[in-house]
Amino acid sequence: MPITHRNSDQFDRMYGEIPKAVDVHEHYARVRIMHFSYTQVGEGEPGSTITIQRLPPGTVRLIRAQVAASTSGEMHVTLGHQSYERVTGSVRETVSEQSDYCSNSGALTNIAVNGGLTFDQFGDESQLTTAFKSTQGVDLKLTSYGSIPDGTRIHGYILFGLD
């Protein structure tokens, strides 16, 4: 099998024979960080949600979310988003709520044990290569698939690219 040398689609668009524009969220995007924290008051039943932050309006690419909790037990959570309005050209459409946008949902235990849970593996390639394009921003949420003990402190940060 021969050795091959190829270019990414973005490299070819920018530096190929006929250069074309590349979206800023794909090339030279500004990486931004948002912090969040939350303390559970009363026990949360399975299926409880916590809206953790709102990505800004415009074209935004979610890079990573790091979540940690101080709890004596174990909580199973997924990272998702509320419904939002997407604009593609002149077409506006509502994107449905999705509770498990990231495929690597998992268990949060006390931060002294494992340091938290990182969401950076997305369900399919389209989620990894598609940016959120919204008119009002996108609310990110955690969904618990077990109870959330009273007094649990959940905190973390979100990294995203913005044009």
Secondary structure, DSSP 8 states (H G I E B T S, - for coil): --------HHHHHHHSSS-----TTTSS-EEEEEEEEEE--S-B-TT-EEEEEEE-SEEEEEEEEEEEEE-SS-EEEEEEE--EEEEETTEEEEE--BTTSBS--EEE-BHHHH--EEE--BSSHHHHH--EEESS-EEEEEEESS-B-TT-EEEEEEEEEE-
